[in-house]
Amino acid sequence: MFYEAIFEPSAKRDYNTDALDLAGKIIALEDGWIIDEGDCKGQQSFYIPNSTVGLIPSSDLKDIKPVPFVRWKEIHSSIGFGE
């Protein structure tokens, strides 16, 4: 499924520079899986395809909502990861 959300990285997570550049922005996401270890154990994760951001726990996202693929692709392209 395709989602959009506002990325609000937690200070306790170690995100790379690419991720921190997206802080406060609407990002395009896809379903990940349930995190099975660490401080976010049990949370749903999401990811940005074709990026180096890695898994993002749901606790670092605000206003997660499903979107049609056309909208998702627009957002994905606008944040620099689209084709």
C-alpha positions, 0 to 999 in steps of 0.5 A: 500500500502507498502512504503519505505522512509528515516525517518527524524524526525522534532524537533517540533514533540515529538517522542519516543526513538524507533522512534529517533533510526530510524532517518536517516534510510530507514524504511518500512511504510504503508498508514495511513490517512490524519491528521485532527488536530495539526501542521501537519493537512492535511498531509498524515500519515504513520505508521510502523506496530508492532511498538510504533512509531505511526503516521508519517506525510509525512513531516518527511519522505524523498524519499517516494516510493511504494515498492513490499511487498517482499522489504517492508518485508526485510526492516521491518525485518531489522529495528527490527519489522519483524517476 
